[in-house]
């Protein structure tokens, strides 16, 4: 069973959902860098760093992003 953690920050312009081996980002601005071990995504006023292994972008539609792989951590800059 997948457990969903909704991360609603003080500004609702974007949100991030964490699932088992998936990260869903809604309303991102740009992908800064991407490789199998680290993905950096710019949000309105933050940068999200997703660390893991064997990561790939499963879905990319307008401002929606779904990242799959072995996710180790998600942090903000």
Beta strands, then each sheet from edge to edge (+ up, - down):
strand 1: 5-7
strand 2: 15-19
strand 3: 22-26
strand 4: 30-34
strand 5: 38-42
strand 6: 47-61
strand 7: 64-76
sheet 1: 1+ 2- 3+ 7- 6+ 5- 4+
end
